[in-house]
Amino acid sequence: METFWFVVLAAMFAVYVVLDGFDFGAGIVHLLVAKNERQRRITLRSIGPFWDGNEVWLIAGGGVLFFAFPLLYASAFSGFYLALIMVLWLLMLRGVSLELRNHIASDMWKQVWDFLFGVSSLLLALLFGAALGNVVRGVNLGGVAAGEAQYELTYFFAPLWTNFLPGDNPGTLDWFTVLMGVIAVLTLAIHGGNWIVLKSEGAFQETVRGFIKRLWWGLLPLVLLSIGAIYLIRPAMFDNYLAQPLWAVVPLAGLGALLSLPYWIGRKAELPAFVASSAFIVMMLLSTAIGLFPVMLPSTNALSPDITIYNAANTAYGLNIALRWWILALVLVCGYFFYVHRIFRGKIALDDQIYESH
């Protein structure tokens, strides 16, 4: 059951990143590309019916983490407390920005909320990428210093940053986690751009396509660089692939999806381009899960053992009971998402006459 719930957890977070990821990406496009009121309205309308529902997957993933691996939940939420509080405030700021933007007919009012929406989206992408970097790199479990643990061996505290260099007590942000954060920003900006292209038409659609092409040239070398960085930081990530070479098909599929993006964008194939960016996200996250398995949070010191699916899992009785409720919840959530996307399928439409003066 431990392996099953590990797969479920990885899959749910992958679904969350794909769905809420295009929201974050749309926010980045809104900040950097949308230059007038019409373009901003197109961006916001493209995610309007979906953004709050997409965040359900984050809550659901956190719930699975809580009941399936409570030790990891307790350790991560205490150790990354400051970063998680920042994530919480940024999520709330995005929601408030979307809800309040049109409450007052003032250009200055809208510009303030537009800026906050875009910046919060970008910072969330950066923080989630850095979070993945922390999971790959590991943390100082037990707070070991001078060979002695300051806490219980399954707990830790990570400052937001130290000196940005590898060490015995790394911060949440260092050169490696920032690299992963930048990759996440570029990836989600491309993904969000593909979503806007899928839901829009006209001149703004072409502008966003050009933006995606430019970002792709920055993302590709950083992804290749990250492979070497992962080997430098945590060579054990490649052990499972060496033991079972067939697993290599997962990261290769992800890289193939990334390499296919310029082709689909050049052919103006909207849906295949969005599927390609989705596949890249899913395959890279699953590749990370495969490399980590059965570890869930590595220890950076020799005194504390890694947190694994075996020492972090709930009891067998608890995992079996949770399965019944999880299946019911999954059916309800998937039914809701299919309904919403069916109702709001197709291109968005705006009244051109309203925006002629902008």
Buried (B, 14 or more C-beta within 10 A) or exposed (E): BBEEBBBBBBBBBBBBBBBBBBBBBBBBBBBBBBEEBBBBBBBBBBBEEBBBBBBBBBEBBBBBBBBBBBBBBBBBEBBBEEBBEBBEEBBEBBBBBBEBBEEEEEEEBBEBBBEBBBBBBBBBBBBBBBBBBBBBBBBBBBBBEEEEBEBEBBBBBBEEEBEBEEEEBBBBBBBBBBBBBBBBBBBBBBBBBBBBBBBBBEEBBEBBBEBBBEBBEBBBEBBEEBEEBBEEBBEBBBEBBEEEEEBBEBBEBBBBBBEBBBEBBEEEBBEBBBBBBBBBBBBBBBBBBBBBBBBBBBBBBEEBBBBBBEBBBBEEEBBEEBBEEBEEBEEEBEEEBEEBEEEBEEEBEEEEEEBEEE
